[in-house]
């Protein structure tokens, strides 16, 4: 009996924007503030601006790459088309790691928020409950899942806009310019701020996972994805300016509630603005949590369809038209990771996967462009080829090296997992090939 392995085309440019912004908007709400521990506000702002420009360059190239290889496999499909199946497996492995380890980290942040509001609720148990809930919601159908993502992303964006409106008139630029006295050199400050600047944008490449579910992808993908990265750059820079222009870094670095602290400083701890951020700010976390589960399930689906993971993971429910087994597996792995309650390690491992994805995707883009593959099949063209992608690739490789050196233990865990996933994928591929040969005989 054969099963349907095709996904339903439902998404529009607006959904793509919501998916792109929603995947990473949680970075505006928590996590970025830890970059101020060893970096001044001005250095942090400069690093975020630089990383934002890198992501803008990357997204221009990535958008054309999606048009050239319109497959839900994302980086796995791109790299396979450019360099062959073996290197494609490596790309699939690092993408899988990025998208499997980010949801439990965000889920634990949601759990911490709920625990803060209702102390009787254990943050790990809350995280598990959210995985079950959003796993079910993802299974109900892509139209519902995408609409839900659109709603929570819009709410999270409106909350940020209200935050900007309340704080921008109150900022003191002297607070940003007069950096605290830090023992670290400028280079060391930049190095320390880099991972947290990346956190503002990490995961946006997951939009490529839903390309097979997009109506008129040649127009919808460029419009939605480029608008999304511009939105995120504006959000990231404004968050830094508003927060550090009002409160000193010594206050902002304590905990995951930097934005409520800023609003409390300009109004009061029990004002409607502060309470709004506390109660509605969770939508930013939910948007990223939901969106990354969506992206992770599509990556598992694509790897299974390529017979690098068990065949049953590419099963698509006939009525729902969603990869229910892939969604279930992603949620189970997320729950197991969340039970460790190691948010920092989960973020670091996911970040390592992301920067490898960027480097491999940019290399694939350059190779495919020079090979003129798919030249007649898409209309969007990234500007300034080949200068733009080459510069972006060099920056991505440098970031890879810096992040590998930043934490040797986490890097070792990451590399071991990459090797194990690649070995498992090769074994599954050979098993499937042997089954086909046996059937033929």
Backbone torsions as a table, in degrees:
resi	resn	phi	psi	omega
1	UNK	NA	129.6	179.5
2	UNK	-101.2	150.4	-178.9
3	UNK	-115.8	153.7	176.6
4	UNK	-65.7	128.9	178.3
5	UNK	-120.6	26.0	177.8
6	UNK	-113.4	139.3	-178.1
7	UNK	-96.3	153.3	-175.4
8	UNK	-79.4	134.0	178.8
9	UNK	-83.8	110.9	-174.6
10	UNK	-133.8	-29.3	-167.1
11	UNK	-79.7	148.8	178.2
12	UNK	-118.1	-179.3	179.4
13	UNK	-60.7	-35.5	178.4
14	UNK	-64.9	-41.4	176.8
15	UNK	-63.8	-38.5	179.1
16	UNK	-63.7	-43.2	175.4
17	UNK	-58.7	-47.6	-178.6
18	UNK	-63.1	-40.2	178.9
19	UNK	-65.3	-45.5	-179.0
20	UNK	-63.0	-46.6	179.5
21	UNK	-70.7	-45.0	-177.0
22	UNK	-62.6	-34.4	-179.4
23	UNK	-57.8	-31.3	-170.6
24	UNK	-128.0	1.7	-175.0
25	UNK	-65.1	-18.8	176.2
26	UNK	-60.0	-26.3	178.3
27	UNK	-62.5	-23.3	176.4
28	UNK	-77.3	-22.5	-174.5
29	UNK	-94.3	-32.5	-179.6
30	UNK	-152.0	159.5	173.7
31	UNK	95.5	-43.7	-176.7
32	UNK	-62.6	-31.9	-174.6
33	UNK	-63.3	-22.1	179.0
34	UNK	-70.4	-15.0	174.6
35	UNK	-67.6	-16.0	179.9
36	UNK	-86.3	-3.3	-179.3
37	UNK	-63.6	-45.3	-177.7
38	UNK	-117.8	12.8	-179.4
39	UNK	-134.8	148.5	176.3
40	UNK	-76.4	163.9	179.6
41	UNK	-61.1	-41.2	-178.1
42	UNK	-66.0	-42.5	177.6
43	UNK	-63.9	-43.2	179.9
44	UNK	-61.3	-42.7	179.3
45	UNK	-62.9	-42.8	179.1
46	UNK	-64.8	-40.6	-180.0
47	UNK	-67.0	-40.8	178.2
48	UNK	-63.0	-40.9	178.3
49	UNK	-63.0	-43.2	179.4
50	UNK	-64.2	-46.8	179.4
51	UNK	-63.7	-37.4	177.2
52	UNK	-61.4	-40.5	177.2
53	UNK	-66.3	-37.9	176.0
54	UNK	-60.9	-46.0	-179.0
55	UNK	-65.7	-35.9	177.3
56	UNK	-62.8	-44.0	177.6
57	UNK	-63.4	-43.9	-180.0
58	UNK	-61.3	-43.3	-177.1
59	UNK	-67.2	-36.2	175.0
60	UNK	-57.3	-47.2	179.7
61	UNK	-68.5	-41.2	-176.6
62	UNK	-65.8	-36.0	179.4
63	UNK	-63.2	-44.0	177.2
64	UNK	-67.3	-35.7	179.3
65	UNK	-62.7	-41.2	177.4
66	UNK	-61.9	-39.3	178.6
67	UNK	-67.8	-33.1	-179.4
68	UNK	-73.3	-36.9	-178.1
69	UNK	-129.7	78.5	-176.1
70	UNK	-76.8	78.3	-175.2
71	UNK	-137.0	140.3	-177.4
72	UNK	-67.7	-4.8	177.0
73	UNK	-70.7	-14.3	178.1
74	UNK	59.6	-135.3	-177.9
75	UNK	-53.9	-33.5	176.7
76	UNK	-58.8	-46.5	180.0
77	UNK	-68.6	-40.7	-179.1
78	UNK	-61.8	-50.3	-176.0
79	UNK	-69.3	-36.1	177.0
80	UNK	-62.4	-42.1	179.5
81	UNK	-64.7	-32.3	-176.3
82	UNK	-87.5	-44.4	-170.1
83	UNK	-120.3	0.4	179.6
84	UNK	100.8	169.8	-171.5
85	UNK	-63.8	-38.7	-174.9
86	UNK	-64.3	-46.5	177.4
87	UNK	-69.8	-30.8	176.1
88	UNK	-60.8	-37.7	177.5
89	UNK	-61.0	-41.3	177.5
90	UNK	-60.6	-45.0	178.5
91	UNK	-62.2	-40.8	178.0
92	UNK	-63.1	-37.9	-179.1
93	UNK	-65.6	-47.3	-177.4
94	UNK	-70.6	-33.2	176.4
95	UNK	-66.5	-41.6	178.8
96	UNK	-60.6	-43.1	179.4
97	UNK	-63.3	-44.6	179.5
98	UNK	-57.1	-47.2	-171.9
99	UNK	-86.1	-13.8	175.2
100	UNK	-88.2	-28.0	-175.3
101	UNK	-95.3	-16.8	177.8
102	UNK	-72.4	-44.1	-178.0
103	UNK	-58.2	-43.8	178.5
104	UNK	-64.4	-31.8	177.1
105	UNK	-65.1	-45.0	178.8
106	UNK	-69.5	-37.7	178.3
107	UNK	-60.8	-38.9	177.7
108	UNK	-67.2	-32.7	175.3
109	UNK	-66.4	-40.5	175.9
110	UNK	-62.1	-43.7	178.6
111	UNK	-60.3	-39.6	178.4
112	UNK	-64.4	-39.6	178.7
113	UNK	-63.4	-48.2	-179.2
114	UNK	-63.1	-39.8	178.1
115	UNK	-63.2	-36.1	178.7
116	UNK	-65.2	-41.4	-179.1
117	UNK	-76.4	-41.9	-179.7
118	UNK	-125.7	89.5	-174.4
119	UNK	-55.5	-23.5	-178.6
120	UNK	-69.9	-17.3	-178.0
121	UNK	-90.1	120.3	177.5
122	UNK	-71.4	132.6	-172.8
123	UNK	-64.4	-34.9	179.5
124	UNK	-69.4	-42.4	179.1
125	UNK	-65.1	-36.5	176.3
126	UNK	-62.6	-41.8	178.5
127	UNK	-60.5	-44.9	178.3
128	UNK	-60.3	-43.7	-180.0
129	UNK	-62.1	-39.3	179.4
130	UNK	-67.4	-36.7	176.3
131	UNK	-62.4	-43.3	179.0
132	UNK	-63.6	-47.0	-177.8
133	UNK	-61.6	-50.7	-175.0
134	UNK	-79.1	-19.3	169.7
135	UNK	-64.9	-44.5	178.2
136	UNK	-64.1	-44.5	-179.0
137	UNK	-62.6	-38.3	177.8
138	UNK	-66.1	-28.6	-179.1
139	UNK	-77.7	-18.2	-172.2
140	UNK	-72.2	-15.7	179.1
141	UNK	140.4	145.6	-175.0
142	UNK	-66.3	-34.7	-179.2
143	UNK	-62.8	-45.5	179.6
144	UNK	-66.9	-44.0	-178.8
145	UNK	-61.8	-43.1	-179.4
146	UNK	-68.3	-38.8	178.5
147	UNK	-65.8	-41.0	176.9
148	UNK	-61.5	-42.7	178.5
149	UNK	-62.5	-40.2	178.5
150	UNK	-61.7	-44.5	-177.7
151	UNK	-63.7	-50.9	-176.6
152	UNK	-68.6	-31.2	177.5
153	UNK	-68.5	-42.3	177.8
154	UNK	-62.2	-44.1	178.9
155	UNK	-61.6	-45.9	-179.8
156	UNK	-62.9	-37.9	179.3
157	UNK	-69.1	-41.5	178.8
158	UNK	-63.3	-40.3	177.7
159	UNK	-60.5	-42.1	177.6
160	UNK	-64.5	-41.3	179.6
161	UNK	-63.0	-39.3	175.8
162	UNK	-64.2	-41.0	177.0
163	UNK	-59.6	-44.4	179.3
164	UNK	-63.5	-44.4	-178.8
165	UNK	-61.9	-35.3	-178.3
166	UNK	-79.0	-28.2	-172.3
167	UNK	-104.2	-31.0	-177.2
168	UNK	-55.5	-43.1	179.2
169	UNK	-66.1	-15.6	-174.9
170	UNK	-99.6	-5.8	-173.1
171	UNK	-71.6	151.3	175.5
172	UNK	-118.7	108.1	-176.6
173	UNK	-59.3	-25.9	179.0
174	UNK	-62.9	-30.6	177.8
175	UNK	-64.6	-35.0	179.2
176	UNK	-76.1	-41.0	-176.5
177	UNK	-74.4	-35.4	-179.0
178	UNK	-87.7	85.0	-175.4
179	UNK	-72.8	149.7	176.8
180	UNK	-67.8	157.9	179.5
181	UNK	-74.6	113.1	179.7
182	UNK	-114.8	142.3	179.7
183	UNK	-70.4	-27.5	-174.7
184	UNK	-71.8	149.8	176.0
185	UNK	-73.5	170.4	178.9
186	UNK	-60.2	-42.4	179.7
187	UNK	-62.1	-42.2	-179.7
188	UNK	-65.2	-37.2	177.8
189	UNK	-65.0	-42.8	177.9
190	UNK	-61.4	-45.1	-179.9
191	UNK	-59.2	-42.3	-178.2
192	UNK	-70.7	-33.5	-176.9
193	UNK	-79.5	-21.4	-171.8
194	UNK	-55.5	-51.6	-177.8
195	UNK	-60.0	-34.4	-176.7
196	UNK	-80.5	-23.6	172.0
197	UNK	-71.2	-40.1	176.8
198	UNK	-62.8	-33.2	-179.1
199	UNK	-59.2	-27.0	177.3
200	UNK	-63.7	-24.0	-171.5
201	UNK	-125.9	-9.1	-173.3
202	UNK	-59.1	125.1	174.5
203	UNK	111.2	-10.5	-176.1
204	UNK	-62.7	-26.5	179.4
205	UNK	-65.0	-12.7	178.4
206	UNK	-64.4	-15.9	177.6
207	UNK	-57.7	-32.4	-178.7
208	UNK	-61.8	-22.0	-177.8
209	UNK	-67.4	-20.1	-176.1
210	UNK	-106.3	16.5	-174.7
211	UNK	-60.6	-32.3	-179.5
212	UNK	-73.1	-9.2	-178.8
213	UNK	-108.0	15.1	-177.0
214	UNK	-103.5	132.1	172.6
215	UNK	-80.0	132.6	-180.0
216	UNK	52.0	59.1	-173.7
217	UNK	-61.3	-28.7	-178.3
218	UNK	-61.1	-31.8	177.9
219	UNK	-97.6	-40.0	-174.0
220	UNK	-68.5	-42.4	-177.4
221	UNK	-63.1	-52.8	179.6
222	UNK	-59.5	-45.9	-178.7
223	UNK	-61.5	-48.6	-176.8
224	UNK	-69.2	-43.8	-173.4
225	UNK	-73.2	-43.4	-179.6
226	UNK	-68.8	-39.7	175.3
227	UNK	-62.4	-36.8	-179.8
228	UNK	-64.9	-46.0	-177.1
229	UNK	-68.8	-35.0	176.4
230	UNK	-65.2	-42.2	176.4
231	UNK	-58.3	-45.1	-177.3
232	UNK	-67.1	-37.6	178.5
233	UNK	-64.2	-45.3	178.6
234	UNK	-61.7	-44.9	178.5
235	UNK	-59.3	-48.1	-175.2
236	UNK	-61.8	-49.5	-178.4
237	UNK	-64.3	-39.6	-178.4
238	UNK	-70.2	-36.8	176.6
239	UNK	-60.4	-46.3	179.6
240	UNK	-61.1	-46.7	-178.1
241	UNK	-63.0	-46.5	-177.8
242	UNK	-65.3	-41.6	-176.4
243	UNK	-72.5	-51.9	-176.0
244	UNK	-76.9	-17.1	176.6
245	UNK	-79.0	-9.5	-178.8
246	UNK	-116.8	-44.4	-177.5
247	UNK	-116.3	149.1	175.9
248	UNK	-73.0	157.0	-178.0
249	UNK	-58.9	-33.1	-177.8
250	UNK	-59.7	-27.1	177.4
251	UNK	-88.9	-39.2	-175.6
252	UNK	-66.8	-29.4	-173.1
253	UNK	-79.7	-7.1	-177.2
254	UNK	-93.4	103.5	175.3
255	UNK	90.8	-178.5	-178.2
256	UNK	-102.4	21.0	-175.8
257	UNK	-119.2	42.0	-177.8
258	UNK	-61.1	-44.3	-175.9
259	UNK	-67.4	-44.0	173.9
260	UNK	-59.5	-35.4	177.9
261	UNK	-63.8	-39.5	179.3
262	UNK	-65.1	-44.6	179.4
263	UNK	-65.6	-36.3	177.1
264	UNK	-64.0	-32.5	-179.4
265	UNK	-71.6	-32.7	-178.3
266	UNK	-91.8	-15.8	177.6
267	UNK	-128.8	-95.0	174.3
268	UNK	-164.3	165.8	-176.9
269	UNK	-67.8	-21.5	-179.8
270	UNK	-112.6	17.9	177.7
271	UNK	-74.0	162.5	-179.2
272	UNK	-65.2	-30.8	179.0
273	UNK	-64.6	-47.4	-179.1
274	UNK	-65.3	-43.3	179.6
275	UNK	-65.6	-35.9	176.6
276	UNK	-59.7	-45.9	-179.3
277	UNK	-64.4	-38.2	-178.9
278	UNK	-67.0	-45.4	-172.5
279	UNK	-88.8	-31.3	-179.2
280	UNK	-100.9	-15.0	177.3
281	UNK	-62.3	-23.6	178.9
282	UNK	-62.8	-21.2	177.7
283	UNK	-62.6	-31.5	176.3
284	UNK	-63.7	-40.3	177.9
285	UNK	-69.2	-41.4	-179.2
286	UNK	-64.5	-38.9	-179.9
287	UNK	-59.5	-46.3	-179.9
288	UNK	-69.7	-41.3	-179.9
289	UNK	-59.0	-50.4	-179.0
290	UNK	-65.2	-45.0	-177.2
291	UNK	-65.2	-39.1	-178.0
292	UNK	-74.0	-33.7	172.9
293	UNK	-60.7	-42.4	177.0
294	UNK	-57.5	-50.0	-179.1
295	UNK	-65.0	-41.0	-179.6
296	UNK	-61.9	-42.6	-178.6
297	UNK	-64.6	-35.1	178.8
298	UNK	-71.4	-31.9	176.6
299	UNK	-68.8	-43.2	176.2
300	UNK	-61.1	-44.1	178.2
301	UNK	-56.6	-47.2	-177.2
302	UNK	-66.2	-40.8	179.5
303	UNK	-68.0	-34.9	176.6
304	UNK	-68.6	-41.8	179.2
305	UNK	-62.6	-31.1	176.1
306	UNK	-82.5	3.1	178.4
307	UNK	63.1	35.8	172.9
308	UNK	-101.8	-11.0	172.1
309	UNK	-129.6	165.4	-178.6
310	UNK	-51.3	140.6	-173.3
311	UNK	-57.7	-35.1	-176.0
312	UNK	-64.0	-20.6	-179.8
313	UNK	-72.6	-13.1	177.0
314	UNK	-98.2	11.3	177.4
315	UNK	-68.4	132.2	177.1
316	UNK	-113.2	122.5	-179.5
317	UNK	-60.5	126.8	-173.7
318	UNK	-57.5	-40.3	-177.1
319	UNK	-85.4	-38.9	-176.4
320	UNK	-84.0	-26.2	-176.8
321	UNK	56.8	40.4	175.8
322	UNK	-128.2	150.0	179.7
323	UNK	-79.0	78.6	-169.7
324	UNK	-62.7	-37.2	-179.3
325	UNK	-68.4	-39.0	177.9
326	UNK	-64.8	-41.5	178.5
327	UNK	-62.4	-44.4	-179.3
328	UNK	-62.0	-44.0	179.8
329	UNK	-61.4	-44.6	180.0
330	UNK	-60.2	-40.0	-180.0
331	UNK	-69.6	-38.8	178.3
332	UNK	-64.1	-46.2	178.2
333	UNK	-62.6	-40.7	178.4
334	UNK	-61.6	-40.9	178.9
335	UNK	-64.3	-43.4	179.4
336	UNK	-60.6	-45.1	179.5
337	UNK	-65.2	-39.6	-179.1
338	UNK	-64.5	-31.9	179.4
339	UNK	-63.5	-21.3	176.6
340	UNK	-72.2	-24.6	179.8
341	UNK	56.6	38.0	-179.3
342	UNK	-114.4	73.9	-174.4
343	UNK	-59.1	-46.8	-175.3
344	UNK	-60.6	-42.0	-179.9
345	UNK	-67.6	-40.9	179.2
346	UNK	-61.8	-42.7	178.8
347	UNK	-63.5	-43.2	-178.2
348	UNK	-64.6	-43.4	179.9
349	UNK	-64.9	-43.6	177.8
350	UNK	-62.3	-40.2	179.1
351	UNK	-63.9	-39.3	177.0
352	UNK	-62.8	-42.7	177.1
353	UNK	-59.9	-39.9	-178.1
354	UNK	-63.6	-47.9	-175.6
355	UNK	-67.7	-31.3	174.0
356	UNK	-67.8	-37.6	176.6
357	UNK	-60.2	-43.3	-179.1
358	UNK	-61.9	-47.4	-177.8
359	UNK	-63.3	-45.9	-178.7
360	UNK	-66.7	-39.3	-179.4
361	UNK	-67.0	-41.7	178.7
362	UNK	-65.8	-40.1	177.2
363	UNK	-62.8	-41.0	178.4
364	UNK	-64.1	-41.0	179.6
365	UNK	-60.6	-46.9	180.0
366	UNK	-61.4	-44.7	-178.9
367	UNK	-62.9	-46.0	-177.9
368	UNK	-67.7	-36.5	178.5
369	UNK	-64.5	-44.3	179.4
370	UNK	-67.7	-29.3	178.9
371	UNK	-82.2	-8.0	178.9
372	UNK	60.9	32.3	178.8
373	UNK	-79.8	132.8	177.0
374	UNK	72.1	18.0	-174.8
375	UNK	-62.2	-31.4	-178.2
376	UNK	-92.2	1.3	-171.6
377	UNK	-104.2	0.4	-179.0
378	UNK	-147.5	156.6	-176.0
379	UNK	-106.6	-29.2	-177.6
380	UNK	-73.3	134.3	178.8
381	UNK	-125.3	127.1	175.6
382	UNK	-68.8	139.9	-177.6
383	UNK	-76.2	159.1	170.7
384	UNK	58.7	39.0	174.4
385	UNK	-78.2	138.1	4.6
386	UNK	-97.7	4.6	-173.8
387	UNK	-61.8	-48.4	-176.6
388	UNK	-59.8	-52.9	-179.2
389	UNK	-66.5	-31.6	179.3
390	UNK	-67.2	-45.0	177.3
391	UNK	-62.5	-44.1	179.4
392	UNK	-62.1	-38.8	178.8
393	UNK	-64.6	-43.4	178.5
394	UNK	-60.5	-44.2	179.1
395	UNK	-62.9	-42.2	-179.8
396	UNK	-62.3	-41.5	179.3
397	UNK	-64.8	-41.5	178.2
398	UNK	-62.3	-43.7	178.3
399	UNK	-61.9	-40.6	176.8
400	UNK	-56.3	-48.6	-179.3
401	UNK	-62.3	-44.1	-179.3
402	UNK	-63.3	-41.5	-178.1
403	UNK	-72.8	-32.2	175.1
404	UNK	-66.0	-36.0	-178.7
405	UNK	-80.0	-19.3	-174.1
406	UNK	-64.8	-38.2	-177.0
407	UNK	-145.6	99.1	-174.0
408	UNK	-63.3	-36.8	-178.9
409	UNK	-65.8	-49.6	179.0
410	UNK	-63.0	-39.7	179.5
411	UNK	-62.7	-39.6	178.6
412	UNK	-64.4	-43.1	177.4
413	UNK	-59.2	-45.1	-179.7
414	UNK	-60.6	-48.6	-177.0
415	UNK	-65.2	-38.4	177.8
416	UNK	-62.8	-42.8	179.6
417	UNK	-64.6	-39.1	177.9
418	UNK	-60.1	-45.7	-179.4
419	UNK	-62.6	-45.6	-177.7
420	UNK	-64.3	-42.1	179.1
421	UNK	-64.6	-41.2	179.3
422	UNK	-63.7	-42.2	178.6
423	UNK	-62.8	-44.9	179.5
424	UNK	-62.1	-41.8	-179.8
425	UNK	-62.9	-41.7	178.9
426	UNK	-64.4	-42.3	179.0
427	UNK	-62.1	-45.6	179.8
428	UNK	-62.3	-38.6	179.9
429	UNK	-64.2	-42.3	180.0
430	UNK	-68.3	-37.5	178.0
431	UNK	-62.9	-45.2	179.6
432	UNK	-64.4	-42.1	179.4
433	UNK	-62.9	-40.3	178.6
434	UNK	-64.4	-37.8	178.6
435	UNK	-64.8	-39.7	178.8
436	UNK	-65.0	-44.4	179.0
437	UNK	-61.6	-39.1	-179.5
438	UNK	-66.4	-40.0	179.5
439	UNK	-65.4	-36.9	-179.6
440	UNK	-66.9	-31.1	-179.2
441	UNK	-91.7	NA	NA
